[in-house]
Amino acid sequence: MERIKRMRMVFCKYLSAIAKEKNVTIEDIVRKTNKSYTEVKKIMEGFMSPSFDDLLIIADFLGIHVTLNAEIPLGHKKIMKSIPIITGSNNVTN
């Protein structure tokens, strides 16, 4: 579990660095995610895990692509082929 916390901390610090580089404020992210200022601040500092949906919203807002790892075990490749939205293209669309 400690490894996961460290990974979250590093990833969230990465998000924060990208946001700073792009002059995106916590308030900007609050408006996009409909989370409170405190929640977004904790997420960006790595002290709180974002939901997957919020992670995708934040990443999209910052221009970061979130992709599936192509190095998945053979058994999972069969599952992936059965998901049309993934096999149809490299981009997930609504």
C-alpha positions in Angstrom: 0.0 0.0 0.0 2.9 2.4 0.7 4.1 1.9 -2.9 0.7 3.0 -4.2 0.7 6.1 -2.0 4.1 7.0 -3.3 3.0 6.4 -6.9 -0.1 8.6 -6.4 2.1 11.3 -4.8 4.5 11.3 -7.8 1.7 11.3 -10.4 -0.3 14.1 -8.7 2.9 16.2 -8.4 3.3 15.6 -12.1 -0.2 16.9 -12.7 0.6 19.9 -10.6 3.8 20.6 -12.5 1.9 20.4 -15.8 -0.8 22.7 -14.4 1.7 25.2 -13.3 3.5 25.1 -16.6 0.2 25.8 -18.4 -0.9 28.5 -15.9 -3.9 26.4 -14.8 -5.0 27.2 -11.3 -6.7 25.0 -8.7 -9.8 27.2 -9.3 -9.7 26.3 -13.0 -9.7 22.6 -12.1 -12.4 23.1 -9.5 -14.7 24.5 -12.2 -14.0 21.5 -14.5 -14.4 18.8 -11.9 -17.2 20.3 -9.7 -15.0 19.4 -6.7 -14.3 21.7 -3.8 -11.2 23.7 -3.7 -9.9 21.6 -0.7 -10.5 18.3 -2.6 -8.7 19.5 -5.7 -5.8 20.9 -3.7 -5.4 17.6 -1.8 -5.6 15.7 -5.1 -3.0 18.0 -6.7 -0.7 17.6 -3.7 -1.1 13.8 -3.8 -2.8 13.5 -0.4 -6.1 12.4 -1.9 -6.9 10.0 -4.7 -9.0 11.4 -7.5 -11.9 9.3 -8.8 -11.1 7.8 -12.2 -13.6 10.2 -13.8 -11.9 13.2 -12.2 -8.5 11.9 -13.2 -9.6 11.8 -16.8 -11.2 15.2 -16.6 -8.1 16.7 -15.1 -5.8 15.0 -17.5 -7.9 16.0 -20.5 -8.0 19.6 -19.2 -4.2 19.6 -18.9 -3.8 18.0 -22.4 -2.4 14.8 -21.0 -3.3 11.5 -22.8 -4.3 8.6 -20.5 -3.8 5.3 -22.3 -4.0 1.7 -21.6 -0.7 -0.2 -21.3 -0.2 -2.3 -24.5 2.0 -4.7 -22.5 -1.0 -6.6 -21.0 -1.0 -10.4 -20.5 -2.5 -12.5 -23.2 -5.6 -13.3 -21.3 -6.5 -9.7 -21.0 -5.9 -9.1 -24.7 -9.0 -11.3 -25.4 -11.0 -9.1 -23.1 -9.7 -5.9 -24.7 -10.7 -7.2 -28.2 -14.2 -7.6 -26.9 -14.5 -3.9 -26.1 -15.5 -2.1 -29.3 -14.6 1.4 -28.2 -11.0 0.4 -27.6 -10.5 -1.8 -30.7 -12.1 0.7 -33.1 -9.5 3.3 -32.6 -6.8 4.6 -30.3 -9.0 7.4 -29.0 -11.9 7.0 -26.7 -14.9 9.0 -27.8 -18.3 9.7 -26.4 
